[in-house]
Amino acid sequence: MRGLYTALLLVLVLGIWAWAWSSRRRQTYDEAARRPLEPDEAPPRGPRAGS
């Protein structure tokens, strides 16, 4: 029984790995990788906290 669970978990992990590395997900990952390098939006206007 433990062998069956091990095999099922192995198939599950390999399936998740294949899904994450599929070429259909590449654009999403590329956009997420560039997001920290993009300039921030305009800072909010209004009174500053603590002033």
N, C-alpha and C positions, 0 to 999 in steps of 0.2 A: 504494500500500500504506500509506503514512504517513497518507493521508486516512482510510482505513478505521480505523486505530488511533486517530486523533484522534476520529472519530465514536463509536467504541466507548467511549473514555474519557469523552467528554462525556455519553453516555447513562448510564454508570456513576456519574459524579459527580451528575448530576441525579437518578438513582434514590436514591442515598444521601441527598441533600438532601431529597427528598420523604419518605423514610422517617423521617428525623430530625425533620422538622417536621410529621409527621402528627398528627392529633388523638388517635390511640390512644396516643401516647407522651407526651402532655401531662401526665398524672397522674404519671408517673415523673419527669419533669423538675421538676414543681412540688414533689414530695417531696424531691428532691435539693437544690432551691434553699432549702427551709426547714430542712434538716438542720443547717447551721452555727448557726442561731438557736435551736435546741432546747437545753434544759439537758442537761448531761452526765449520765451515770449516776453513781451513788454512787461516790466514789473507792474504790479498793481498800484493804482493811484489812491491816495487818501492819507489820512493821518497815520503816522507810524506808531506802532505799539511802544510804549515806554517813553514817549516824548512829552 
